Amino acid sequence: MPSLKLTNKSVSALPATGTRYVTWDSELPGFGCRIAPNGTKTFLVRYRPNGGGRNAPKRYLTVGRFPVLSPDDARREARRVLGAVTQGEDPADSRRVGRQDMTVAALCDLYMDEAPRLPTRFGRPKSAETLRFDKGRIDRHIKPLLGRKRVGDITTADVQRFMRDIARGKTATDEKTGPRTRIIVRGGEGAATRVVGLLSGIFTFAVSEGIRPDNPVRGVRRYADRKSERALKSEELVALGKAIRAVESEGGNPSAIAIILLLFFTGARRTEIAGLRWNEVDFEHDVIRLAPDRHKTGASSGSKAILLTPPARAILERLASNRSSEYVFPATTGSSHFQGIKRVWQSIRTMAGLTNVRLHDLRHSFASIGVSSGDSLPVIGALLGHSNHRTTQRYAHLEKSPVRRAASRGQCCYFHFWHFQQRHFEREDHALQPRSNNRAHEGNQRPPAARRQDGGDRRGARPIRIELPHHPSTNLHCCQHETA
């Protein structure tokens, strides 16, 4: 193994090679720096306990992490540890015994402190969004039910009971956290399964740190995680398009409406669009490029590219003409991005009679239309940014179903959705009646955009208006709705 004098300069220069390795200090034997696959650098001490000779097992004790701890300070601590070893002590065992008295709440805090640097099975740390969800599950489920128990006392039976309590809603709460925000926790079997998965990861971390010898979550039979796969039907898409237009005409927030439209036209996740920055939008290549820390599967798949369909590009071009922030959808106050989409979405889905439809279901609808139109599952997976092909298998039933025979009808409904945003409304009272203009779609003519007479929403913001090229699908019949 290589050795050199560990200094700030030499440790900073140690490269990440994709595999874990140790560089030993040339000044103090047994003192070294471990470099993780992701580049995290940790000082450690290697020794043989109880004055053992060459046949005694080696022990490793973590001293601290660079650059929080300097090499000189770490070396001084290593000297103290090695001095204790010469007196017959076993520092690693003493630390392990002490940590067994740690509470689950303290273990969770230690885990969250280390999690931003801990590599996952994909070789990268968890994304900031995943860590935010982890903290919420710890604060709302794990700490209330297990936080006061000692780590060494947790058994498999405790975990089973913990899972049942979450499923029954024991941790359910509705808490107001601010003037316009609240946290609603319902529990249920799906939540219980995901929280137990996180708890397993926390105890795996405890095992790796020598806090306890085993993982009590192993062997626990979890509930099936029945993820919702709701995809909108063709008539529901039309109803949703009408409702969006109606809410917009009543002064609905234009940022929220534009985000909802982009979710449908791109198949992206809500956080990917709501937090979109202009430097992530590439108009030249019709793509949105997200860094690994900006999307859910960044730890496993790296950067993500979201293709811009013509309607999505039209929305972004309209917004680009009035940009005033690094964010595409800036907050009305402060320097962050827009956060108020849920309230507007609630109004839209209620007006459309789709109270059980979530924003994430627009993503499922995007994928379902693609599969029904003949696109292969690998193509759909690439469009959605799935890092695991098994995630896309949820749409496999559409490949061989009768829906495939209605591909053209499905595409027609897709374009009906945005037709109701632009082409079918002209009256000043915004009544939901399609106008009739048989010449609007002749040849390659671009139909005129509908114009608002009141100039925008209540705050004077200009509504989103899109002029889209004619698409041949709009000449089709769809669910007894015929385009003008």
N, C-alpha and C positions, 0 to 999 in steps of 0.2 A: 504493500500500500504506500502511496506517496506521502512524503512528510516535508513540511516547511514551517518556518516561524509564522505563527498566526498573528497577523496584524490587521488593522482596519483595511489597509490597501490590499493585502494578499487575500483576505477573506472576501472582499468585494469582487475580486477578480476570479474567484472560483466559479466555473461555469456549470449550468444545468445540462446534464447529458441525456436526460430521459430515463436514467436509472439511478437508484440511490447509491451513494458512495461516501466514504469517510476520508478526510485528509487529516493526518496526525501532526501534532505540534512537534517541531524538532527541538524545542527547548525543554518541555515538560513531558516525559513519557506517560502515556495513558490519557493525555488530554488531546481532544480532537474536535473537528467540525464536520457534522454530517450534512450533506447536501441532498435534498429530496428531489424527485423527478421534476417537480415544478419550480425548483430553484430556491426553496426555503432552506435557510442555513441555521443549524442548531448546534450549540456547543455541548459536548458530552465528556464523561469520564469513563474509562474502562479499567477494571480492577478484578482481582481474585480475592474473595472474602476470606476472613478468618485466617489470614496469613498463609493461604493455600499455595502450593507449588504449581508446577506446570499442569498437573492432573486436575486441579480444582477448576470448576466451571467459571467462565468469565461473566462478569456482571457489568451492565451499562447504566449509567445514571445521567439523566438530562440535567444540564446546568442552566441553560437559558438560550434564548433565541437572538440571533444577530439581525439587525443592529441595535435592538433594544438593550442588549448587553454587549459591551465592548470586549474584544479579545483579552485585554489586560485584566478587566474585572472578572471575566470568565476563568482566566488562568488562576487568579487568586482563590476563587471558589473551588477550583479543581484541586489546588494544593491543600486546602482545608479538608476536602473529602478524602484525598489520598492519605492525609495525616491521620484521619480517623480510622482508616482501614488498617494502618500499621498498629493501632491500639486494639485491634481485634474486633472492631465494629463492622457492621454491614449496612452502610448508608441506604442502599436501595431497598433492603428489607424493612428498615426503620420507616422509610417514606411510605412503603406499601401498607404497613400496619396502620400508620397515621391516616392514610387516605381512606382506609376501609371505614373509618368513623365519619367520613364525609357524608353529608346529606345528598339526596337526589337533586335538590334545588342547587346546591353548590356545584355538583357535577355538571348540571345543565349550564350553569354560568361558565364553568371552565371550558366546556365543549364549545359554547358560542364564542368565547374568546379565541379559541384555536381554529374554529371552523373556516374562517376566511383563508387560512393557509393550508388546511388539510386536503390532500389530494383525494378525489373520489376514485371509483373504479375506472374512470375514464382518464385518470392522470391529471385532472385539473380540479381546483377548488370549486365549491358550489358558487352559483351566481348570487349576486346581491338580492335578487328577487326571491330565490329559493331560501336564502338565509332569513329574509323577512318573514316568509311563511313559517319557517322553523321556529323563529322567536315567538310568533303568535300562537303556535301549537303548544310550545313550552309554557308560555304565560297563561294560556286559557285552559289547558287540559292537564299537563304533566305536573306542574307545580301545585295546583290546587289539590290533586288527588294523591300524589306521591312525594311531594316536595320535602316533607318533614321526615320521611323515612331514611334510615341509613342505607348507603349504597350496598354494603355487605349483607344487609338483611332482606333485600328484595328477592322474592322467589318467583318461579313460573306461575304459581297459583295467584300471587299478587298481580302479575301482569294480566292474567286471564280476567280477574275481577276488575281491574282497571279498564280493560277493553269493554267489558259489559256495561260498566257505569257510563262510559262515554256514549255507547250505543243507545242507552236508555235516556240520555239527555241530562245526566246529573250535572254536567258542566255547562249546560245551556245558560245563556245570559243575553240581555239586551242592555248595553251600557252606552250612555251618551258620553262621548269623548271630547266634544267641542261644540261650538255654536251651531255648526251645520254637519257634524259627523257623529256617527255612532257605530259601535261594534255589535253585531248580532251573531251569537254562537248558538247553533241548534243541536250539535251532536249528531247522532245517527251512526249506522253501521259503516258507511263509507268513511266518515270522519274518524271513527275508531280505528279502522284498518290503517289509515294513513298516519295517525298519531303513533300507533304501535310500531309502524315501520321506522319512524323517526327515533322512537325510544330504543329500538334495536341498534340503530346507528350510534346512539349515545353510549350504550353499554359496550358496543364493539370498541369505541374509543377508550372506554374505561379499562377494558382488557389490555389494549395496546399500551396504556400508560401504567399498567401494573396495579390499578386501583382495586380490581377484583379479578379472580382467575377465570370466570366464565361469564357467558351472556345469558341471563335468565329469560330473555325473550325467545331464544331458540326453542323450538318445539311448540310454540303457541299457535294454535289454529285460528287464523284470522277470518273475518267475514269476507265474502267475495266483494271486491271493489267494483260495484256496478256503475261505471261511469256513464253519464247521460250521452246519448248519441242522437239527440233530436235534430232532425233536418227538416226545414220548412218545405211544405208542399207548394205546388205551383200557385194555387189559389191563395195560399197564405203569403206568398211573396208579393202578389198583387195587392193584397190587403195591407201589407206592411209598407209598400211603396206609397199607397194612398195616405196612410197614417203619418208617414214622415213628412209628406207635403203639407198635410193639414197642420201638424205641429209647427212646421216652419212658418206657415202663413199666420199663425197665431202669435208669432214672435219668439219661437223656440230658439235656444242658443245656437248660433250657426256653427260654432266649433264642435259642439256635441253632435249635431246632425252630420257634419262632414266626417267626423270620426266613425260614426255608425255606417255611413256609406262606404268608407274605405275598408272597414272590417269585412263587409260583404264582398267588395270587388277585389280584395287581395287575399282573403283567407287568413289574414294575420291575427295575432292575439291582441287583446285590448291594450295591454301595456306597451306593446311594440308600436302601436299607432298613436296612442295618447301621448307617449313620451318621445315621439319622433322629432329629430332635429334636421335642420335643413342640410347640414353637411352629410347626412345619411341618404339623401335623395339624389339619385343620379339620373337626371333627365336625358342625358346623352344616350344612355344604354337602357332606359326604361326599367330601372331597378332601384330598390331600397336596399342599402347594405348596412347590416347591423353587426356590431362587434360582439364577441362571445359573451360579454357581461350584459348585453342588452336583450337577450332572449333566453327562454327557458332551457333549451338544450345546448347552450353555449359551452358547457363544461365537456360535453361529449362530441359535439360537431363543429366547434369553432365558430367562425363568422357565418352569418346567414344572409342570403339574398332573397328578397321578396320581389317578384316580377310585378311590374305595373301594367295592368290592363288599361285599354283606352279610357274607360270611365274614371279609373283611379288617377291616371295621369291628368285628365282634364280637371279634376278637383284640385290636385296639387298645383297645377299651373295657375288656376284661378287664385289660390291662396298666395302663391309666390309673388304676385303682383303687389301685394300689400304687406309683405313680411316686415316685422318689427322686432323680432326676437330670434335667438338661436333655435327656439322651438317652433315647430310648425303650428302648434296649438298652445300658445303661451297662456299662463294663468292671468286672470284679470287683476290680481294683486300678487306682489312678490315676484321672484325670479324663476319659479318652477314652471311646470307645464299644467295645462288645464286638467281639473280633477272632477268636474261636475257632470260627467256623462250619465251616471246612474239615474239621476232624477229625470233627465230628458228621456232616457230609454224607457223608464217606467210609464211615462205619459204616452209614448209611441205605442208600446205593446198593449197598453190598456185600450187605446183608441182602435187598434187593429183587432182586438178580441183575442190576443195571443198572450194571456197573462202568465202562461207557463213557459214561455220562450225566453232563454237567457241570451245575453250578448254573445257568449261563446258558441251558441247554436248557429250564428251566422257563419262561423268557420266550418262547422259540420255541413251546412247547406252548400257552401262553396265547393267542398270536396265531393259531396253527393252529386251535384250537378256535373262536375267533371267526370266522375266515374260513370254516371248514367249516359254521358255523351260519348263514351268509348275510350276515355283516357285510362291508361294502365295504372295499377296501384303504385308502382315505382315512381311514375310521373307525378301522381297526386302526392305521394310522400315527399318528393322533392319540392313541390309547390308549397306544401304546408310546413316544410322545414323539420320533418320528423327525423330524429337521429336513429331510431330503431324501426326497422320495416314492420315489426309486429304491431306497432301502434296503428299503422295504416290498414292493417287487416280488418279493422272494424267495418271498413267499407267494402269488403270482399263480396258480401251477399248481393251487392248491387251489380256486380260484373255479369252475373248469369241470371239475373232476375228479369221479369218483364219490363222493368224500367229501362233496360237497354234498348228495347224496341221503341221506346218513346223518347229517344235522344233528342230529336229535333224539337219536340214539344218542350222538353226540359230547358233547352237553350233559349227557346222563345220566352219562357217564363223569366229566365235570367235577364233578358233584355227588357221584358215588360217592367221589371223592377225599376230600372233606371229611366224607362220611358215616362213613368209617372212622376219622376223628379223634374223632368224638363219639358216634355213635348205635349202633354195632354191637358194642360191647365192654362187658361188665358183670361178667364173672367176675373173682374176686380174683386168679387166677393169670394173668390177661391173655392167655389162649390166644387165638389168632387165629381164633376161631369167631364168626360173627355170631349175635346173639341173635334170637329170634323174638318179635315183639310186634305182632300184626296191628292193634291198636287205636292204636298210636303215631301213625299218620299219618292218622287219621280227621279229617275236617273241617279246621279250622285249629288243631288242638291242637298245642302245642309239645312234642316228646318230651323226657323228662327227660335231663339230662346224666349221662354215665357218671362215676363218682366213684372216685378212687384211694384205696385203703385205707391205703397206706403214707405218704401225706402229701406226696409229692414226690420230688425227686431226692436224691442222696447228701448234698448240702449243705443239705437242708431247704427248698429253694426250691419254691414251689407250682407244679405243672404248669399248662400252658395248658389251659383248659377253655372250650369255646364252646357256647352254646346258639343254634342257628340256626333260623329260621323254616322251615316246610315249603315245599318247592318242587315244583311239579307235575312237573318232570322226573324226580323220584325215583320216580314210579310207572311209569316206562318200563322196558323190558328192555334191558340193555346187556351185550354180550359174555357172555351167558349168566349174568350176575350180576343177580339180582333183589333189589331193596330190600325190607326188611322191611315 
